[in-house]
Amino acid sequence: FYRDWFFNVSVINDVTLELRRVPTPVAPQVSRGGDALDTFGDSDQFLFNDNLILALILFKGDTVFRPPDYELHITPVFNFNHTEVEEPRVLNIDPREGETRDDAHPGIQELFLDVHLRNVSDRFDFDSVRFGIQPFSTDFRGFLFQDNQLGVRLFGTRDNNIWQYNLAWFRRLEKDTNSGLNDISDELREDDVVVGNLYRQDFPFLGYTSQGIYTYNRNREGDDGRHFDDNGFQDRPASFGNQLGKDYDVHYLGYNGDGHIGPVNLTTSFYYALGDESRTSFVNKAADIRAWFLAGELSMDFDWIRVRASGLYGSGDDDPFDDTDEGFDAIFENPIFAGYDTSYFIRQAIPLIGGANSIQLTGRNSVLPSLRSSKELGQSNFTNPGIELYGLGADFDILPELRLSTNFNKLYFDDTSVLEQLRNQRRVGSDIGWDLSAAIIYRPYFTQNIVLRLSGALLVPGQGFRDLFPDDHPFSVLGNFVFTF
């Protein structure tokens, strides 16, 4: 470009086709007839989603060992999505809009300047600062906060990259309802995330990286009035219980680890959430927040096969009417864990009460049953049933360009008291069921330029899921095709 200035352009087309069966609550006005008592309708759905991503990077500096002096990243994304369902008022609050929706939205997923402040050693340990809309994850697997948000981040390394640190502040952007992309045309949310973390390589074992983290989530949307998404559904406050706005302050203290101990790969995560909120959806008084989260995964390679065992626990609230909320909720999770976006329970947003888009048992790409109105637009909710997950999986590298990945998870609610109150049911079982999934991934040129993935997932309901939803077996079949130029 000019001396040590470089310009990098990438174009990515990410296409998804998905056929799924999701429990679909319907409003009374669309009942089948006078003898129709069930509040659930036909549940088959189809989604086509296309993200065209243009990644533009202008940077100054070397391209090998020394960090660049300046980096400017601009990543616009152009989304088109088409959705078909079998019930009115699922896609829009107005039943006249029908059972099909086409929508398009441009979003800015990256717009930041990275400034290299200084080198602090002859091995290029450094300090840098980054301003703007940028990707960030609080931990290795995206359990607490993983998103592209507006903020300022100071980061760097010490002692030949053995120590790494991040100090960051983010003010969250609103999301477009149907694409999930950032909507920079809307006002910023009154929701701040402050993060400080420190990584240490080869601790406590050689090949294992430990991280200590503190995260503070400050929300002041309690006095903002009602907020509705682009389809007319209410997002804030959540449309159940007293439907009053709330403010909250939550402090997350955590430890995360990732690496290997000899031949065994190990990932661990622990968070303790403490704080307070001005009111809950069940009682119009302040409540303390005391909740915790634990996850771990062990894996080991046997030639061309990797076997995995995983476990996860998020505490549930045992009394929605007391002054302590014990249900763990993240800020904005995108967990890469236990099958993640292949798993049915993690991938799908499962509606629970108040119509198809009012209160969700889980959000899209979420493992926590947080009972939010929306993962993207709603507030955190610490009055929830919690989760237990036990999983086994295996990856098979059949060919250098072909991989088969399987995962089998057993799921339980930690405590169903909140669900019993929401549904006015005397007893709801804790057994969610078996989540069975498999994916085949093909890279015809042995690179990431073309990645073709076909996957399927089936939820075999346990007693707890059957207590809440119809007897249909939920499933999803997915095709994801990524082309990078």
Long-range contacts (C-beta under 8 A, 24 or more apart in sequence): 1-58, 4-60, 4-61, 4-62, 5-58, 5-59, 5-60, 6-58, 6-59, 6-60, 6-63, 7-56, 7-57, 7-58, 8-55, 8-56, 8-57, 8-58, 8-59, 9-54, 9-55, 9-56, 9-57, 10-53, 10-54, 10-55, 10-484, 10-485, 11-52, 11-53, 11-54, 11-55, 11-484, 11-485, 12-51, 12-52, 12-53, 12-55, 12-482, 12-483, 12-484, 12-485, 13-50, 13-51, 13-52, 13-53, 13-482, 13-483, 14-50, 14-51, 14-52, 14-53, 14-480, 14-481, 14-482, 15-48, 15-49, 15-50, 15-51, 15-479, 15-480, 15-481, 15-482, 16-47, 16-48, 16-49, 16-50, 16-478, 16-479, 16-480, 16-481, 17-46, 17-47, 17-48, 17-478, 17-479, 18-46, 18-47, 18-48, 18-49, 18-476, 18-477, 18-478, 18-479, 19-44, 19-45, 19-46, 19-476, 19-477, 20-44, 20-45, 20-46, 20-47, 20-348, 20-474, 20-475, 20-476, 20-477, 21-45, 21-472, 21-473, 21-474, 21-475, 21-476, 22-348, 22-349, 22-350, 22-351, 22-474, 23-350, 23-351, 23-468, 23-469, 23-470, 23-472, 23-474, 24-85, 24-86, 24-87, 24-90, 24-351, 24-356, 25-351, 25-352, 25-353, 25-354, 25-355, 25-356, 25-358, 26-87, 26-88, 26-89, 26-90, 26-355, 26-356, 27-89, 27-95, 27-355, 29-89, 29-95, 30-87, 30-88, 30-89, 30-95, 38-470, 40-469, 40-470, 41-86, 41-87, 42-86, 42-87, 43-86, 43-470, 43-472, 43-474, 44-85, 44-86, 45-83, 45-84, 45-85, 45-86, 46-83, 46-84, 47-81, 47-82, 47-83, 47-84, 48-81, 48-82, 48-83, 49-79, 49-80, 49-81, 49-82, 49-179, 50-79, 50-80, 50-81, 51-77, 51-78, 51-79, 51-179, 52-77, 52-78, 52-79, 53-77, 53-109, 54-78, 55-110, 61-116, 65-124, 66-119, 66-124, 67-116, 67-119, 67-124, 67-126, 67-128, 68-114, 68-116, 69-115, 69-116, 70-113, 70-114, 70-115, 70-116, 71-113, 71-114, 72-112, 72-113, 72-114, 73-110, 73-111, 73-112, 73-114, 73-132, 73-134, 74-108, 74-110, 74-111, 75-108, 75-109, 75-110, 75-111, 76-106, 76-107, 76-108, 76-109, 77-106, 77-107, 77-108, 77-109, 77-181, 78-104, 78-106, 79-104, 79-105, 79-106, 79-107, 79-176, 79-179, 79-181, 80-104, 81-178, 81-179, 83-178, 87-356, 89-355, 89-356, 90-356, 90-357, 91-231, 92-231, 92-232, 93-231, 93-232, 93-233, 94-232, 101-178, 103-178, 103-179, 105-176, 105-178, 105-179, 105-181, 105-183, 106-181, 107-176, 107-179, 107-181, 107-182, 107-183, 107-184, 108-133, 108-182, 108-184, 109-133, 109-135, 109-148, 109-181, 109-182, 110-134, 110-135, 110-148, 117-156, 120-156, 120-158, 121-158, 121-159, 121-160, 123-160, 123-161, 125-156, 125-157, 125-158, 125-159, 125-160, 125-161, 126-156, 126-157, 127-154, 127-155, 127-156, 128-154, 128-155, 128-156, 129-153, 129-154, 129-155, 130-154, 130-155, 133-173, 133-182, 133-184, 136-166, 136-168, 136-170, 136-195, 138-195, 138-197, 138-213, 138-215, 138-254, 139-211, 139-213, 139-254, 139-256, 139-269, 140-211, 140-256, 140-257, 140-258, 140-267, 140-269, 141-256, 141-258, 141-267, 141-269, 141-295, 141-335, 141-336, 141-337, 142-333, 142-334, 142-335, 142-336, 143-269, 143-271, 143-293, 143-295, 143-330, 143-333, 143-335, 143-337, 144-215, 144-252, 144-254, 144-271, 144-330, 144-331, 144-333, 145-193, 145-195, 145-215, 145-330, 145-331, 145-332, 145-333, 146-332, 146-333, 146-334, 147-172, 147-332, 147-334, 148-182, 149-173, 149-182, 149-193, 150-188, 151-193, 161-201, 162-200, 162-201, 162-202, 163-198, 163-199, 163-200, 163-201, 164-198, 164-199, 164-201, 165-196, 165-197, 165-198, 165-199, 166-195, 166-196, 166-197, 167-195, 167-196, 168-193, 168-194, 168-195, 168-196, 169-193, 169-194, 169-195, 170-194, 170-195, 172-332, 174-377, 175-376, 175-377, 176-230, 177-229, 177-230, 177-231, 177-374, 177-376, 177-377, 178-230, 178-231, 180-364, 180-376, 189-221, 190-219, 190-220, 190-221, 190-224, 191-217, 191-218, 191-219, 191-220, 191-221, 191-379, 192-216, 192-217, 192-218, 192-219, 193-217, 193-218, 193-331, 194-218, 205-259, 205-261, 207-259, 207-260, 207-261, 208-257, 208-258, 208-259, 208-260, 208-261, 208-266, 209-257, 209-258, 209-259, 210-255, 210-256, 210-257, 211-255, 211-256, 211-257, 212-254, 212-255, 213-252, 213-253, 213-254, 213-255, 213-256, 214-251, 214-252, 214-253, 214-254, 215-251, 215-252, 215-254, 215-331, 216-249, 216-250, 216-251, 216-252, 217-248, 217-249, 217-250, 217-252, 217-331, 217-380, 218-249, 219-246, 219-247, 219-248, 219-249, 219-379, 219-380, 220-247, 221-245, 221-246, 221-247, 221-379, 222-246, 222-247, 222-278, 222-279, 223-247, 227-377, 229-357, 229-374, 229-377, 231-357, 233-355, 233-357, 233-358, 233-373, 234-358, 234-373, 235-373, 235-374, 235-377, 235-378, 236-373, 236-377, 236-378, 236-379, 237-281, 237-379, 238-281, 238-359, 238-371, 238-372, 238-373, 238-378, 238-379, 238-381, 239-354, 239-358, 239-359, 239-373, 240-281, 240-353, 240-354, 240-358, 240-359, 240-422, 241-280, 241-281, 241-282, 242-279, 242-281, 242-282, 242-283, 242-284, 243-281, 244-279, 244-284, 246-277, 246-278, 246-279, 246-280, 246-379, 247-277, 247-278, 248-275, 248-276, 248-277, 248-278, 248-289, 248-379, 248-380, 248-382, 249-275, 249-276, 249-277, 250-274, 250-275, 250-289, 250-380, 250-382, 251-275, 263-300, 263-301, 264-298, 264-299, 264-300, 265-297, 265-298, 265-299, 265-300, 265-301, 266-296, 266-297, 266-298, 267-295, 267-296, 267-297, 268-295, 268-296, 269-293, 269-294, 269-295, 269-296, 270-294, 270-295, 271-328, 273-328, 273-329, 273-382, 277-325, 277-382, 280-320, 280-325, 280-382, 280-383, 281-381, 281-383, 282-320, 282-321, 282-383, 282-421, 283-320, 283-321, 283-323, 285-323, 286-323, 287-322, 287-323, 287-324, 287-325, 287-382, 288-323, 288-324, 288-325, 289-324, 289-325, 289-382, 290-324, 290-325, 290-326, 291-315, 291-317, 291-325, 291-326, 291-327, 291-328, 291-329, 291-382, 292-328, 293-328, 293-330, 295-337, 297-337, 297-338, 304-396, 304-397, 304-398, 305-394, 305-395, 305-396, 305-397, 306-394, 306-395, 307-392, 307-393, 307-394, 308-391, 308-392, 308-393, 308-394, 308-395, 308-407, 309-391, 309-392, 309-393, 310-337, 310-338, 310-389, 310-390, 310-391, 310-392, 310-393, 310-409, 311-389, 311-390, 311-391, 312-337, 312-338, 312-367, 312-387, 312-388, 312-389, 312-391, 313-386, 313-387, 313-388, 313-389, 313-414, 314-367, 314-368, 314-386, 314-387, 314-414, 315-386, 315-414, 316-384, 316-385, 316-386, 316-387, 316-413, 316-414, 316-415, 316-416, 316-417, 316-418, 317-382, 317-383, 317-384, 317-385, 317-386, 317-415, 317-417, 317-418, 318-415, 318-417, 319-417, 320-383, 320-417, 320-418, 320-421, 325-382, 325-383, 326-382, 326-386, 327-370, 327-381, 327-382, 327-383, 327-384, 327-385, 327-386, 327-418, 328-368, 328-382, 328-384, 328-386, 329-368, 329-370, 329-372, 329-380, 329-381, 329-382, 329-384, 330-366, 330-368, 330-370, 330-380, 331-380, 332-375, 332-376, 333-365, 333-366, 333-367, 333-368, 333-375, 334-365, 334-366, 335-365, 335-366, 335-367, 337-367, 338-367, 338-389, 338-391, 338-393, 338-407, 338-409, 339-391, 339-393, 339-405, 339-407, 339-409, 339-435, 339-437, 339-457, 340-365, 341-365, 342-405, 342-407, 342-437, 342-438, 342-439, 342-455, 342-457, 342-478, 343-407, 343-409, 343-435, 343-437, 343-457, 344-435, 344-437, 344-457, 344-458, 344-459, 344-474, 344-475, 344-476, 345-409, 345-411, 345-432, 345-435, 345-459, 346-435, 347-457, 347-476, 347-478, 348-474, 348-476, 349-375, 350-474, 352-419, 352-422, 352-423, 352-468, 353-422, 353-423, 359-422, 361-468, 369-413, 371-418, 371-422, 383-418, 384-418, 385-413, 385-414, 385-415, 385-416, 385-417, 385-418, 385-419, 386-413, 386-414, 386-415, 387-411, 387-412, 387-413, 387-414, 388-412, 388-413, 388-414, 400-446, 401-442, 401-443, 401-444, 401-445, 401-446, 402-440, 402-441, 402-442, 402-443, 403-440, 403-441, 404-438, 404-439, 404-440, 404-441, 405-438, 405-439, 405-440, 405-441, 406-437, 406-438, 406-439, 407-435, 407-436, 407-437, 407-438, 408-434, 408-435, 408-436, 408-437, 409-434, 409-435, 409-436, 410-434, 410-435, 411-435, 411-462, 412-462, 412-464, 413-464, 416-464, 419-468, 423-468, 425-467, 427-467, 428-464, 428-467, 428-468, 429-462, 429-463, 429-464, 429-466, 429-467, 430-463, 430-464, 431-462, 431-463, 431-464, 431-465, 432-461, 432-462, 432-464, 432-465, 433-459, 433-460, 433-461, 433-462, 433-464, 433-465, 434-459, 434-460, 434-462, 435-459, 435-460, 436-460, 448-482, 448-484, 449-483, 449-484, 449-485, 450-482, 450-483, 450-484, 451-480, 451-481, 451-482, 452-480, 452-481, 452-482, 453-478, 453-479, 453-480, 453-481, 453-482, 454-478, 454-479, 455-480
